[in-house]
Amino acid sequence: MKASEIREMSRDELMQKEKALVEELFNFKFQHAMGQLDNTMRIRQVKRELARVKTIFNELSKG
C-alpha cells in the first residue's frame, strides 16, 4: 500500500489497519519460527507498511 493511499484513510481506519498489521506480523513471525513460512519477504513488507501507517498517524496527531 502506498503512502498516498494511507493518507486518504481516516483515523479510525488507520487504527484498524495498524492493529491488523501488528497481528499479521505476529503471525508471520510465529510461522517463520516454526519453519512454516514460505515467503519470508512478506515480513519485511509488513514491517514497512506498519511503519508507514504509524508515521502518517503521528503526522495527523501533531497537525
N, C-alpha and C positions, 0 to 999 in steps of 0.2 A: 504494500500500500504506500502510495506516495504522500509526501508531507502536505501537498495541496489538498489531497482528499481528506486527510486527517483534520486540516484546518477548517473544513466545511462542517465538521461534526459539532454537536452541542456538547456542553459539559457532561451531561448525563451519559451521552453516547461514548464520550471519551473515557469516563469512569468504567463503563461496562466493557469497553474494548480493552482497557488496561487489565481489568480483572480476568477477562478471557485469555489474554496473552500470558499472564502470570501462571494461570492454570495449565495452559498449553505447554509452556516452558518447563514447568514441573514434571508434567507427564513425559515430555521428551527426554529430560534428564534421567528420569527413572527408567525409561525404556533403554536409554544408552547404557546405563549402569548394569542392566540385566542382559545386555547384548542383543536386544530385540529391535533396535532402531536401524532401519535400512539407510535412510538419508540423514546423515549427520550434519549436513549443511543447513538443514531446517532449523537447528538450534541457533545457529548464528543469525539467520534471517529473523527469527522470532525475537531474539535479543535486540537487534537493531530496530525492529518495528516497535518494540516496547519502549526503547529509548526515545524514539520519535514521538510517541504518544505522550510520554512523561514530559518531554521538553515543551511540546505545544501546550499541554495542560498547565505547566508552570508559567508559560508566557501569558496565557489567558488569566491566570490567577493574579499576576502582577499588574496587568493592564486594566 
